[in-house]
Amino acid sequence: MHELAAEEGQIVDLVREWGEREVKPVVQDLEHSNTYPAKLIERSG
């Protein structure tokens, strides 16, 4: 298996932290309301 370079690992950590902070708290509500999360998608870029 490929090991990540230090910078790649940092990017993975940042994305994970963002997901935990921004996505996880609202994902269930979005799924139940069948809502497209435009603002969330925009911020993910």
mmCIF file of the N, C-alpha and C atoms, coordinates in Angstrom:
data_MODEL
# 
_entry.id   MODEL 
# 
loop_
_atom_site.group_PDB 
_atom_site.id 
_atom_site.type_symbol 
_atom_site.label_atom_id 
_atom_site.label_alt_id 
_atom_site.label_comp_id 
_atom_site.label_asym_id 
_atom_site.label_entity_id 
_atom_site.label_seq_id 
_atom_site.pdbx_PDB_ins_code 
_atom_site.Cartn_x 
_atom_site.Cartn_y 
_atom_site.Cartn_z 
_atom_site.occupancy 
_atom_site.B_iso_or_equiv 
_atom_site.pdbx_formal_charge 
_atom_site.auth_seq_id 
_atom_site.auth_comp_id 
_atom_site.auth_asym_id 
_atom_site.auth_atom_id 
_atom_site.pdbx_PDB_model_num 
ATOM 1   N N  . MET A 1 1  ? 0.845   -1.189 0.000  1.00 0.00 ? 1  MET A N  1 
ATOM 2   C CA . MET A 1 1  ? 0.000   0.000  0.000  1.00 0.00 ? 1  MET A CA 1 
ATOM 3   C C  . MET A 1 1  ? 0.884   1.242  0.000  1.00 0.00 ? 1  MET A C  1 
ATOM 4   N N  . HIS A 1 2  ? 0.415   2.274  -0.648 1.00 0.00 ? 2  HIS A N  1 
ATOM 5   C CA . HIS A 1 2  ? 1.150   3.537  -0.775 1.00 0.00 ? 2  HIS A CA 1 
ATOM 6   C C  . HIS A 1 2  ? 1.081   4.335  0.524  1.00 0.00 ? 2  HIS A C  1 
ATOM 7   N N  . GLU A 1 3  ? 2.231   4.756  0.997  1.00 0.00 ? 3  GLU A N  1 
ATOM 8   C CA . GLU A 1 3  ? 2.262   5.631  2.170  1.00 0.00 ? 3  GLU A CA 1 
ATOM 9   C C  . GLU A 1 3  ? 2.123   7.067  1.713  1.00 0.00 ? 3  GLU A C  1 
ATOM 10  N N  . LEU A 1 4  ? 1.425   7.859  2.511  1.00 0.00 ? 4  LEU A N  1 
ATOM 11  C CA . LEU A 1 4  ? 1.242   9.261  2.175  1.00 0.00 ? 4  LEU A CA 1 
ATOM 12  C C  . LEU A 1 4  ? 2.461   10.071 2.574  1.00 0.00 ? 4  LEU A C  1 
ATOM 13  N N  . ALA A 1 5  ? 2.794   11.046 1.744  1.00 0.00 ? 5  ALA A N  1 
ATOM 14  C CA . ALA A 1 5  ? 3.831   12.005 2.095  1.00 0.00 ? 5  ALA A CA 1 
ATOM 15  C C  . ALA A 1 5  ? 3.282   12.882 3.231  1.00 0.00 ? 5  ALA A C  1 
ATOM 16  N N  . ALA A 1 6  ? 4.153   13.563 3.913  1.00 0.00 ? 6  ALA A N  1 
ATOM 17  C CA . ALA A 1 6  ? 3.731   14.401 5.042  1.00 0.00 ? 6  ALA A CA 1 
ATOM 18  C C  . ALA A 1 6  ? 2.663   15.411 4.629  1.00 0.00 ? 6  ALA A C  1 
ATOM 19  N N  . GLU A 1 7  ? 2.858   16.076 3.498  1.00 0.00 ? 7  GLU A N  1 
ATOM 20  C CA . GLU A 1 7  ? 1.879   17.069 3.045  1.00 0.00 ? 7  GLU A CA 1 
ATOM 21  C C  . GLU A 1 7  ? 0.537   16.419 2.706  1.00 0.00 ? 7  GLU A C  1 
ATOM 22  N N  . GLU A 1 8  ? 0.581   15.241 2.098  1.00 0.00 ? 8  GLU A N  1 
ATOM 23  C CA . GLU A 1 8  ? -0.653  14.529 1.779  1.00 0.00 ? 8  GLU A CA 1 
ATOM 24  C C  . GLU A 1 8  ? -1.404  14.164 3.057  1.00 0.00 ? 8  GLU A C  1 
ATOM 25  N N  . GLY A 1 9  ? -0.678  13.721 4.045  1.00 0.00 ? 9  GLY A N  1 
ATOM 26  C CA . GLY A 1 9  ? -1.283  13.387 5.331  1.00 0.00 ? 9  GLY A CA 1 
ATOM 27  C C  . GLY A 1 9  ? -1.933  14.593 5.978  1.00 0.00 ? 9  GLY A C  1 
ATOM 28  N N  . GLN A 1 10 ? -1.298  15.745 5.852  1.00 0.00 ? 10 GLN A N  1 
ATOM 29  C CA . GLN A 1 10 ? -1.865  16.974 6.412  1.00 0.00 ? 10 GLN A CA 1 
ATOM 30  C C  . GLN A 1 10 ? -3.162  17.343 5.700  1.00 0.00 ? 10 GLN A C  1 
ATOM 31  N N  . ILE A 1 11 ? -3.196  17.153 4.390  1.00 0.00 ? 11 ILE A N  1 
ATOM 32  C CA . ILE A 1 11 ? -4.413  17.448 3.627  1.00 0.00 ? 11 ILE A CA 1 
ATOM 33  C C  . ILE A 1 11 ? -5.539  16.510 4.053  1.00 0.00 ? 11 ILE A C  1 
ATOM 34  N N  . VAL A 1 12 ? -5.225  15.235 4.185  1.00 0.00 ? 12 VAL A N  1 
ATOM 35  C CA . VAL A 1 12 ? -6.221  14.266 4.638  1.00 0.00 ? 12 VAL A CA 1 
ATOM 36  C C  . VAL A 1 12 ? -6.754  14.664 6.012  1.00 0.00 ? 12 VAL A C  1 
ATOM 37  N N  . ASP A 1 13 ? -5.870  15.060 6.910  1.00 0.00 ? 13 ASP A N  1 
ATOM 38  C CA . ASP A 1 13 ? -6.285  15.477 8.251  1.00 0.00 ? 13 ASP A CA 1 
ATOM 39  C C  . ASP A 1 13 ? -7.184  16.704 8.195  1.00 0.00 ? 13 ASP A C  1 
ATOM 40  N N  . LEU A 1 14 ? -6.840  17.684 7.353  1.00 0.00 ? 14 LEU A N  1 
ATOM 41  C CA . LEU A 1 14 ? -7.664  18.895 7.227  1.00 0.00 ? 14 LEU A CA 1 
ATOM 42  C C  . LEU A 1 14 ? -9.053  18.574 6.696  1.00 0.00 ? 14 LEU A C  1 
ATOM 43  N N  . VAL A 1 15 ? -9.117  17.710 5.699  1.00 0.00 ? 15 VAL A N  1 
ATOM 44  C CA . VAL A 1 15 ? -10.410 17.331 5.126  1.00 0.00 ? 15 VAL A CA 1 
ATOM 45  C C  . VAL A 1 15 ? -11.241 16.577 6.163  1.00 0.00 ? 15 VAL A C  1 
ATOM 46  N N  . ARG A 1 16 ? -10.603 15.683 6.894  1.00 0.00 ? 16 ARG A N  1 
ATOM 47  C CA . ARG A 1 16 ? -11.313 14.944 7.942  1.00 0.00 ? 16 ARG A CA 1 
ATOM 48  C C  . ARG A 1 16 ? -11.861 15.893 9.004  1.00 0.00 ? 16 ARG A C  1 
ATOM 49  N N  . GLU A 1 17 ? -11.035 16.834 9.443  1.00 0.00 ? 17 GLU A N  1 
ATOM 50  C CA . GLU A 1 17 ? -11.472 17.802 10.450 1.00 0.00 ? 17 GLU A CA 1 
ATOM 51  C C  . GLU A 1 17 ? -12.636 18.640 9.934  1.00 0.00 ? 17 GLU A C  1 
ATOM 52  N N  . TRP A 1 18 ? -12.560 19.071 8.674  1.00 0.00 ? 18 TRP A N  1 
ATOM 53  C CA . TRP A 1 18 ? -13.639 19.863 8.076  1.00 0.00 ? 18 TRP A CA 1 
ATOM 54  C C  . TRP A 1 18 ? -14.929 19.040 8.036  1.00 0.00 ? 18 TRP A C  1 
ATOM 55  N N  . GLY A 1 19 ? -14.812 17.796 7.634  1.00 0.00 ? 19 GLY A N  1 
ATOM 56  C CA . GLY A 1 19 ? -15.988 16.932 7.579  1.00 0.00 ? 19 GLY A CA 1 
ATOM 57  C C  . GLY A 1 19 ? -16.622 16.733 8.938  1.00 0.00 ? 19 GLY A C  1 
ATOM 58  N N  . GLU A 1 20 ? -15.795 16.529 9.938  1.00 0.00 ? 20 GLU A N  1 
ATOM 59  C CA . GLU A 1 20 ? -16.313 16.363 11.300 1.00 0.00 ? 20 GLU A CA 1 
ATOM 60  C C  . GLU A 1 20 ? -16.995 17.637 11.807 1.00 0.00 ? 20 GLU A C  1 
ATOM 61  N N  . ARG A 1 21 ? -16.412 18.781 11.474 1.00 0.00 ? 21 ARG A N  1 
ATOM 62  C CA . ARG A 1 21 ? -16.909 20.061 11.967 1.00 0.00 ? 21 ARG A CA 1 
ATOM 63  C C  . ARG A 1 21 ? -18.102 20.572 11.162 1.00 0.00 ? 21 ARG A C  1 
ATOM 64  N N  . GLU A 1 22 ? -18.055 20.476 9.831  1.00 0.00 ? 22 GLU A N  1 
ATOM 65  C CA . GLU A 1 22 ? -19.048 21.111 8.971  1.00 0.00 ? 22 GLU A CA 1 
ATOM 66  C C  . GLU A 1 22 ? -20.112 20.159 8.425  1.00 0.00 ? 22 GLU A C  1 
ATOM 67  N N  . VAL A 1 23 ? -19.740 18.934 8.136  1.00 0.00 ? 23 VAL A N  1 
ATOM 68  C CA . VAL A 1 23 ? -20.658 18.017 7.460  1.00 0.00 ? 23 VAL A CA 1 
ATOM 69  C C  . VAL A 1 23 ? -21.409 17.133 8.452  1.00 0.00 ? 23 VAL A C  1 
ATOM 70  N N  . LYS A 1 24 ? -20.674 16.497 9.317  1.00 0.00 ? 24 LYS A N  1 
ATOM 71  C CA . LYS A 1 24 ? -21.282 15.530 10.234 1.00 0.00 ? 24 LYS A CA 1 
ATOM 72  C C  . LYS A 1 24 ? -22.477 16.088 11.020 1.00 0.00 ? 24 LYS A C  1 
ATOM 73  N N  . PRO A 1 25 ? -22.399 17.320 11.536 1.00 0.00 ? 25 PRO A N  1 
ATOM 74  C CA . PRO A 1 25 ? -23.532 17.826 12.316 1.00 0.00 ? 25 PRO A CA 1 
ATOM 75  C C  . PRO A 1 25 ? -24.824 18.027 11.508 1.00 0.00 ? 25 PRO A C  1 
ATOM 76  N N  . VAL A 1 26 ? -24.734 18.165 10.188 1.00 0.00 ? 26 VAL A N  1 
ATOM 77  C CA . VAL A 1 26 ? -25.934 18.481 9.405  1.00 0.00 ? 26 VAL A CA 1 
ATOM 78  C C  . VAL A 1 26 ? -26.344 17.390 8.420  1.00 0.00 ? 26 VAL A C  1 
ATOM 79  N N  . VAL A 1 27 ? -25.532 16.366 8.255  1.00 0.00 ? 27 VAL A N  1 
ATOM 80  C CA . VAL A 1 27 ? -25.796 15.384 7.202  1.00 0.00 ? 27 VAL A CA 1 
ATOM 81  C C  . VAL A 1 27 ? -27.121 14.649 7.396  1.00 0.00 ? 27 VAL A C  1 
ATOM 82  N N  . GLN A 1 28 ? -27.460 14.295 8.594  1.00 0.00 ? 28 GLN A N  1 
ATOM 83  C CA . GLN A 1 28 ? -28.711 13.566 8.828  1.00 0.00 ? 28 GLN A CA 1 
ATOM 84  C C  . GLN A 1 28 ? -29.916 14.435 8.475  1.00 0.00 ? 28 GLN A C  1 
ATOM 85  N N  . ASP A 1 29 ? -29.911 15.697 8.880  1.00 0.00 ? 29 ASP A N  1 
ATOM 86  C CA . ASP A 1 29 ? -31.013 16.600 8.544  1.00 0.00 ? 29 ASP A CA 1 
ATOM 87  C C  . ASP A 1 29 ? -31.130 16.781 7.032  1.00 0.00 ? 29 ASP A C  1 
ATOM 88  N N  . LEU A 1 30 ? -29.998 16.916 6.351  1.00 0.00 ? 30 LEU A N  1 
ATOM 89  C CA . LEU A 1 30 ? -30.021 17.081 4.903  1.00 0.00 ? 30 LEU A CA 1 
ATOM 90  C C  . LEU A 1 30 ? -30.576 15.838 4.218  1.00 0.00 ? 30 LEU A C  1 
ATOM 91  N N  . GLU A 1 31 ? -30.209 14.673 4.696  1.00 0.00 ? 31 GLU A N  1 
ATOM 92  C CA . GLU A 1 31 ? -30.719 13.433 4.106  1.00 0.00 ? 31 GLU A CA 1 
ATOM 93  C C  . GLU A 1 31 ? -32.220 13.314 4.296  1.00 0.00 ? 31 GLU A C  1 
ATOM 94  N N  . HIS A 1 32 ? -32.706 13.641 5.463  1.00 0.00 ? 32 HIS A N  1 
ATOM 95  C CA . HIS A 1 32 ? -34.139 13.516 5.748  1.00 0.00 ? 32 HIS A CA 1 
ATOM 96  C C  . HIS A 1 32 ? -34.974 14.564 5.018  1.00 0.00 ? 32 HIS A C  1 
ATOM 97  N N  . SER A 1 33 ? -34.395 15.718 4.774  1.00 0.00 ? 33 SER A N  1 
ATOM 98  C CA . SER A 1 33 ? -35.146 16.763 4.086  1.00 0.00 ? 33 SER A CA 1 
ATOM 99  C C  . SER A 1 33 ? -34.968 16.695 2.575  1.00 0.00 ? 33 SER A C  1 
ATOM 100 N N  . ASN A 1 34 ? -34.112 15.764 2.125  1.00 0.00 ? 34 ASN A N  1 
ATOM 101 C CA . ASN A 1 34 ? -33.823 15.614 0.699  1.00 0.00 ? 34 ASN A CA 1 
ATOM 102 C C  . ASN A 1 34 ? -33.421 16.962 0.086  1.00 0.00 ? 34 ASN A C  1 
ATOM 103 N N  . THR A 1 35 ? -32.550 17.659 0.789  1.00 0.00 ? 35 THR A N  1 
ATOM 104 C CA . THR A 1 35 ? -32.108 18.997 0.408  1.00 0.00 ? 35 THR A CA 1 
ATOM 105 C C  . THR A 1 35 ? -30.721 18.929 -0.205 1.00 0.00 ? 35 THR A C  1 
ATOM 106 N N  . TYR A 1 36 ? -30.509 19.691 -1.272 1.00 0.00 ? 36 TYR A N  1 
ATOM 107 C CA . TYR A 1 36 ? -29.185 19.794 -1.873 1.00 0.00 ? 36 TYR A CA 1 
ATOM 108 C C  . TYR A 1 36 ? -28.403 20.848 -1.086 1.00 0.00 ? 36 TYR A C  1 
ATOM 109 N N  . PRO A 1 37 ? -27.287 20.477 -0.492 1.00 0.00 ? 37 PRO A N  1 
ATOM 110 C CA . PRO A 1 37 ? -26.529 21.398 0.375  1.00 0.00 ? 37 PRO A CA 1 
ATOM 111 C C  . PRO A 1 37 ? -25.609 22.309 -0.424 1.00 0.00 ? 37 PRO A C  1 
ATOM 112 N N  . ALA A 1 38 ? -26.160 23.251 -1.166 1.00 0.00 ? 38 ALA A N  1 
ATOM 113 C CA . ALA A 1 38 ? -25.372 24.110 -2.054 1.00 0.00 ? 38 ALA A CA 1 
ATOM 114 C C  . ALA A 1 38 ? -24.255 24.841 -1.308 1.00 0.00 ? 38 ALA A C  1 
ATOM 115 N N  . LYS A 1 39 ? -24.548 25.440 -0.161 1.00 0.00 ? 39 LYS A N  1 
ATOM 116 C CA . LYS A 1 39 ? -23.529 26.173 0.584  1.00 0.00 ? 39 LYS A CA 1 
ATOM 117 C C  . LYS A 1 39 ? -22.417 25.241 1.073  1.00 0.00 ? 39 LYS A C  1 
ATOM 118 N N  . LEU A 1 40 ? -22.808 24.061 1.514  1.00 0.00 ? 40 LEU A N  1 
ATOM 119 C CA . LEU A 1 40 ? -21.831 23.098 2.000  1.00 0.00 ? 40 LEU A CA 1 
ATOM 120 C C  . LEU A 1 40 ? -20.933 22.627 0.840  1.00 0.00 ? 40 LEU A C  1 
ATOM 121 N N  . ILE A 1 41 ? -21.533 22.379 -0.293 1.00 0.00 ? 41 ILE A N  1 
ATOM 122 C CA . ILE A 1 41 ? -20.774 21.962 -1.463 1.00 0.00 ? 41 ILE A CA 1 
ATOM 123 C C  . ILE A 1 41 ? -19.827 23.086 -1.893 1.00 0.00 ? 41 ILE A C  1 
ATOM 124 N N  . GLU A 1 42 ? -20.307 24.311 -1.872 1.00 0.00 ? 42 GLU A N  1 
ATOM 125 C CA . GLU A 1 42 ? -19.474 25.455 -2.235 1.00 0.00 ? 42 GLU A CA 1 
ATOM 126 C C  . GLU A 1 42 ? -18.269 25.578 -1.309 1.00 0.00 ? 42 GLU A C  1 
ATOM 127 N N  . ARG A 1 43 ? -18.498 25.416 -0.004 1.00 0.00 ? 43 ARG A N  1 
ATOM 128 C CA . ARG A 1 43 ? -17.398 25.521 0.965  1.00 0.00 ? 43 ARG A CA 1 
ATOM 129 C C  . ARG A 1 43 ? -16.425 24.373 0.844  1.00 0.00 ? 43 ARG A C  1 
ATOM 130 N N  . SER A 1 44 ? -16.853 23.242 0.317  1.00 0.00 ? 44 SER A N  1 
ATOM 131 C CA . SER A 1 44 ? -15.951 22.105 0.204  1.00 0.00 ? 44 SER A CA 1 
ATOM 132 C C  . SER A 1 44 ? -14.896 22.312 -0.877 1.00 0.00 ? 44 SER A C  1 
ATOM 133 N N  . GLY A 1 45 ? -15.163 23.236 -1.775 1.00 0.00 ? 45 GLY A N  1 
ATOM 134 C CA . GLY A 1 45 ? -14.206 23.507 -2.854 1.00 0.00 ? 45 GLY A CA 1 
ATOM 135 C C  . GLY A 1 45 ? -13.040 24.246 -2.338 1.00 0.00 ? 45 GLY A C  1 
# 
